[in-house]
């Protein structure tokens, strides 16, 4: 598994080769310590000033009555100029266009957190199951805002799993923010090809929409596990809007009935 730092245009060929072979790439780091620090300041501002006025369906808490358990924020770039610029003009978009080999459509920017003691495991899944696009050509980027390891829930990828054209069967998980998980995960091939990706703050991962991945629970009693997610569809991918809206409505209705949002 080749783990890269952004260097020059000459490395694009190797980056693409790695992505096609593995279904994911890693940058150690994408952002410097200073850049991560500045980004965290902007995220704190966003949480303090913007989140309280956002639609409830875009903000998830482990415990709705406790703001400190903020788990996930959706569509950040639609609510703030700083994050809009990061989504539309930042380095992540360039990486997405390199690995997909075409123009991309920005779709979502998400804040993720696994709070100490309460941060649940992320079930094994394929993002393409949620996307409702054809062809299933899209990527998700994941930027660590603080150090991440096995204790606080680093990401695990099943290397090469994106090569299967059909998505694996998924079913309801009951996990807020990751409502669908692979129902037959844990095959011999899954276990043999799974690789963990710990890293320092500033580490960046990107994976194909068909790449199987999961993350452990946060078992730390003191450390959170905060990250930013970026989703881009290939311009050639066509969205089944009816199916997407039906899925989202069903999800929102279920979460409201459970008093989760």
C-alpha positions as CSV (number, residue, x, y, z in Angstrom):
1,X,0.0,0.0,0.0
2,X,1.6,3.3,-1.1
3,X,0.9,6.3,1.2
4,X,1.7,9.6,-0.4
5,X,2.4,13.2,0.2
6,X,1.4,15.7,-2.5
7,X,4.5,16.7,-4.4
8,X,4.3,17.4,-8.1
9,X,2.3,16.7,-11.2
10,X,4.7,13.9,-12.0
11,X,3.2,11.9,-9.1
12,X,-0.4,12.0,-10.5
13,X,0.3,8.9,-12.6
14,X,1.3,6.9,-9.5
15,X,-1.6,8.4,-7.5
16,X,-4.0,7.2,-10.1
17,X,-2.4,3.8,-10.4
18,X,-2.6,3.3,-6.6
19,X,-6.2,4.4,-6.5
20,X,-7.2,2.0,-9.3
21,X,-5.4,-0.9,-7.7
22,X,-6.5,-0.3,-4.0
23,X,-9.6,1.8,-4.2
24,X,-8.1,4.3,-1.8
25,X,-5.1,6.6,-1.3
26,X,-3.5,8.2,1.8
27,X,-1.6,11.4,2.2
28,X,0.6,11.8,5.3
29,X,-0.1,14.6,5.6
30,X,-2.2,16.7,3.3
31,X,-2.3,19.7,5.7
32,X,0.5,21.0,7.9
33,X,0.1,21.4,11.7
34,X,-0.4,25.1,11.2
35,X,-3.1,24.5,8.5
36,X,-4.9,22.0,10.6
37,X,-4.9,24.5,13.5
38,X,-6.4,27.2,11.4
39,X,-9.0,24.8,10.0
40,X,-10.0,23.7,13.6
41,X,-10.5,27.4,14.5
42,X,-12.9,27.8,11.6
43,X,-14.8,24.6,12.6
44,X,-15.2,25.8,16.1
45,X,-16.6,29.0,14.7
46,X,-19.0,27.1,12.5
47,X,-20.2,24.9,15.3
48,X,-20.7,27.9,17.6
49,X,-22.3,30.3,15.1
50,X,-23.8,28.3,12.3
51,X,-24.9,24.9,13.6
52,X,-27.6,26.3,16.0
53,X,-29.6,27.7,13.0
54,X,-29.2,24.7,10.7
55,X,-32.0,22.3,9.8
56,X,-32.3,19.6,12.5
57,X,-32.1,16.9,9.8
58,X,-28.5,18.0,9.0
59,X,-27.1,17.9,12.6
60,X,-26.8,14.7,14.6
61,X,-26.0,14.3,18.3
62,X,-25.3,11.1,20.2
63,X,-27.6,12.7,22.8
64,X,-29.8,15.5,21.6
65,X,-29.9,17.1,25.1
66,X,-26.1,17.3,25.3
67,X,-24.4,19.6,22.7
68,X,-21.0,18.2,23.6
69,X,-22.0,14.9,21.9
70,X,-22.2,16.5,18.5
71,X,-21.6,13.6,16.1
72,X,-22.2,14.8,12.5
73,X,-23.0,17.9,10.5
74,X,-24.1,17.7,6.9
75,X,-23.7,20.0,3.9
76,X,-21.4,22.5,5.7
77,X,-20.3,24.2,2.5
78,X,-23.9,25.3,1.8
79,X,-24.0,27.4,5.0
80,X,-20.7,29.2,5.1
81,X,-18.4,31.0,2.7
82,X,-15.1,29.6,4.2
83,X,-16.2,26.0,3.8
84,X,-17.7,26.7,0.4
85,X,-14.4,27.9,-0.8
86,X,-12.6,24.8,0.7
87,X,-15.1,22.5,-1.0
88,X,-15.1,24.1,-4.4
89,X,-11.5,25.3,-4.7
90,X,-9.4,23.4,-2.2
91,X,-6.9,20.6,-2.8
92,X,-9.4,17.8,-2.2
93,X,-11.3,18.7,-5.3
94,X,-8.1,18.4,-7.3
95,X,-7.4,15.0,-5.9
96,X,-10.9,13.8,-6.7
97,X,-10.6,15.0,-10.3
98,X,-7.2,13.2,-10.6
99,X,-8.4,9.8,-9.4
100,X,-11.8,9.9,-11.2
101,X,-10.1,11.3,-14.4
102,X,-12.9,13.8,-15.1
103,X,-14.6,16.9,-13.7
104,X,-16.5,16.3,-10.5
105,X,-19.7,17.6,-8.9
106,X,-19.3,18.8,-5.2
107,X,-22.1,17.0,-3.2
108,X,-21.4,17.2,0.5
109,X,-19.0,18.3,3.2
110,X,-19.5,16.7,6.6
111,X,-18.1,17.1,10.0
112,X,-17.6,13.9,11.9
113,X,-16.9,13.3,15.6
114,X,-16.5,10.3,17.8
115,X,-16.7,11.7,21.3
116,X,-14.8,10.0,24.1
117,X,-16.7,7.1,25.7
118,X,-19.8,7.5,23.5
119,X,-18.5,7.5,19.9
120,X,-19.9,4.4,18.3
121,X,-18.3,2.1,15.7
122,X,-19.0,2.9,12.0
123,X,-20.4,-0.3,10.4
124,X,-18.8,-1.7,7.3
125,X,-20.4,-0.1,4.3
126,X,-20.0,1.2,0.7
127,X,-20.8,4.9,0.2
128,X,-22.3,4.1,-3.3
129,X,-25.2,2.4,-1.6
130,X,-26.3,5.8,-0.2
131,X,-25.6,7.8,-3.4
132,X,-28.1,6.3,-5.9
133,X,-25.9,7.2,-8.9
134,X,-25.2,5.4,-12.2
135,X,-22.5,4.7,-13.0
136,X,-21.3,4.4,-9.4
137,X,-18.3,6.7,-9.9
138,X,-17.7,9.0,-6.9
139,X,-15.2,9.5,-4.1
140,X,-15.2,10.4,-0.5
141,X,-12.4,12.3,1.2
142,X,-11.6,12.1,4.9
143,X,-9.4,14.6,6.6
144,X,-8.2,13.9,10.2
145,X,-8.5,17.1,12.4
146,X,-6.6,15.4,15.2
147,X,-4.5,12.3,15.7
148,X,-6.4,9.1,15.0
149,X,-5.5,5.5,15.9
150,X,-7.1,2.2,16.8
151,X,-8.1,3.4,20.2
152,X,-10.2,6.4,19.0
153,X,-11.5,4.8,15.8
154,X,-9.3,4.9,12.7
155,X,-10.7,3.9,9.3
156,X,-10.2,0.4,7.9
157,X,-10.4,-0.2,4.2
158,X,-10.9,-3.5,2.4
159,X,-8.2,-3.1,-0.3
160,X,-9.4,-3.8,-3.8
161,X,-13.0,-4.2,-2.9
162,X,-14.0,-1.4,-5.3
163,X,-13.3,-3.7,-8.2
164,X,-16.6,-5.6,-7.8
165,X,-19.2,-3.8,-9.9
166,X,-22.1,-4.9,-7.8
167,X,-22.6,-3.3,-4.4
168,X,-22.8,-5.7,-1.4
169,X,-26.2,-6.2,0.3
170,X,-26.9,-3.6,3.0
171,X,-29.4,-3.5,5.9
172,X,-30.3,-1.1,8.7
173,X,-27.7,-0.8,11.4
174,X,-29.3,1.5,14.0
175,X,-26.2,3.6,14.0
176,X,-26.9,7.4,13.7
177,X,-25.3,8.8,10.5
178,X,-24.5,5.4,9.1
179,X,-28.0,3.8,8.8
180,X,-27.0,1.1,6.4
181,X,-24.2,-1.5,6.7
182,X,-23.1,-4.6,4.8
183,X,-25.1,-7.6,6.0
184,X,-22.5,-10.2,5.0
185,X,-19.3,-8.4,6.0
186,X,-16.6,-10.5,7.4
187,X,-15.8,-13.0,4.6
188,X,-12.4,-14.5,4.3
189,X,-11.5,-12.0,1.6
190,X,-12.8,-9.1,3.7
191,X,-10.6,-10.1,6.6
192,X,-7.5,-10.9,4.5
193,X,-7.6,-7.6,2.7
194,X,-8.6,-5.2,5.4
195,X,-6.0,-2.5,6.3
196,X,-6.1,0.1,9.1
197,X,-5.2,3.7,8.5
198,X,-4.1,5.5,11.6
199,X,-2.4,8.9,11.2
200,X,-1.5,12.3,12.7
201,X,-3.7,15.4,12.4
202,X,-3.7,16.5,8.7
203,X,-3.8,12.9,7.4
204,X,-6.1,12.6,4.4
205,X,-7.7,9.5,2.9
206,X,-9.8,9.2,-0.3
207,X,-11.7,6.2,-1.4
208,X,-14.0,5.1,-4.2
209,X,-17.7,4.8,-3.6
210,X,-17.5,1.0,-4.0
211,X,-14.6,0.6,-1.5
212,X,-15.7,-1.2,1.7
213,X,-14.7,0.6,4.8
214,X,-15.5,0.8,8.5
215,X,-14.2,2.5,11.7
216,X,-14.0,1.3,15.3
217,X,-15.7,2.9,18.3
218,X,-13.9,5.5,20.3
219,X,-12.6,3.6,23.3
220,X,-10.6,6.5,24.6
221,X,-11.9,8.2,27.8
222,X,-10.2,11.5,27.0
223,X,-9.7,11.9,23.2
224,X,-12.3,12.7,20.5
225,X,-11.9,11.8,16.9
226,X,-12.8,14.7,14.7
227,X,-12.7,14.8,10.9
228,X,-14.0,16.4,7.8
229,X,-15.6,14.4,5.0
230,X,-15.8,15.5,1.3
231,X,-18.1,13.8,-1.3
232,X,-17.7,14.4,-5.0
233,X,-19.6,12.6,-7.8
234,X,-18.0,12.2,-11.2
235,X,-19.7,14.5,-13.7
236,X,-20.7,11.5,-15.8
237,X,-22.7,10.0,-12.9
238,X,-26.4,10.4,-13.1
239,X,-28.4,10.8,-9.9
240,X,-31.7,8.9,-9.4
241,X,-33.3,11.8,-7.7
242,X,-36.6,10.0,-7.0
243,X,-34.8,7.1,-5.3
244,X,-32.5,9.5,-3.4
245,X,-35.3,11.6,-2.1
246,X,-37.4,8.6,-1.1
247,X,-34.5,7.2,0.9
248,X,-33.7,10.5,2.6
249,X,-37.4,11.0,3.6
250,X,-37.6,7.5,5.0
251,X,-34.4,8.0,7.0
252,X,-35.5,11.4,8.3
253,X,-38.9,10.1,9.3
254,X,-37.4,7.2,11.2
255,X,-34.8,9.4,13.0
256,X,-37.6,11.9,14.0
257,X,-39.8,9.0,15.3
258,X,-36.8,7.9,17.4
259,X,-36.2,11.5,18.6
260,X,-32.7,11.3,17.1
261,X,-33.1,14.6,15.1
